[in-house]
Amino acid sequence: MNTKSVQANLILLITAVIWGGGFVAQRLGMQQMGPYIFNGFRFLIGALTLVPVILVRKKSVIVEKGDSKKTLLIGAVAGLFLFFGATFQQLGLVFTTAGKAGFITGLYVVIVPLLGMLWGDRGSLYSWLGAMIAVVGLYFLSASPGLVFAPGDGLVLIGACFWALHVQFIARFSPDVDAFQLSFVQSLFTSLISFGVGIFLEDFVFDQVLSATLPILYGGVIAIGIAYTMQVIGQQNTKPTAAAIILSLESVFAAFWGWLILGELLSSRALLGSGLMLAGMMISQLRGKKTQVVDSH
């Protein structure tokens, strides 16, 4: 593994740590307001956080990747994937448990390599094995024994497909544009759609924003502005499947932050699941030959 890959994986791991804390912020923030308005504010703040960085980089960087139109198009599509991923997950939570929603959402670690096969990227045996072990770990971490699927689970699964599309899309198109500008556009686009929907579906008063100031700031500045930019930077030097496995560790860190900050129970079952997910991540980093598909025609 070269130095760039190691650095990229470390960046993605830090992203997963931050996103894990984002779950706590979301739980606290959405006690004060609806999910669409909350997402609207945190993605807007995330976008605004990047404005000074972009302005400074424009003055100091001589050559930038891509052009404005290309960045706008790629960022808009990425923002659309983010919005639908979050929306279907939220709709599914109305009809299913948070534990099952977390498990099903995490299935994008398998959906990502399946989507990759459409572009001829079959992945290595180690990446597939790591993904499968991560899914087993995710089950122990998130889902209750005797998992039975409910109507809302299908909605959460659709959301997981959009998360997977986002990972694959970022992997394929982010190297063509500036990472900071791309993160700004996708965050702004997600914010505008969220506000647009929230205005029609949710009641809102400004006092709600004041009550949820800290969760919004964490979710906006750190989880969106910093972490989503780190995702874009990290994925420029990491295979999509490996990136998905590392990013799925947000579930592990969500459990940790929930235990540390909210006093939530961290059972032996959850610890086993966390260990398996970490093992899956490490196995996915091993080098191996790509799997071969036999053509029967």
Secondary structure by P-SEA (a helix, b strand, c coil): ccaaaaaaaaaaaaaaaaaaaaaaaaaaaaacccaaaaaaaaaaaaaaaaaaaaaaaaaccccccccaaaaaaaaaaaaaaaaaaaaaaaaaaacccaaaaaaaaaaaaaaaaaaaaaacccccaaaaaaaaaaaaaaaaaccccccccccaaaaaaaaaaaaaaaaaaaacccccccaaaaaaaaaaaaaaaaaaaaaacccccaaaaaaaaaaaaaacccccccaaaaaaaaaccccaaaaaaaaaaaaaaaaaaaaacccccccaaaaaaaaaaaaaaaaaacccccbbbbbcc
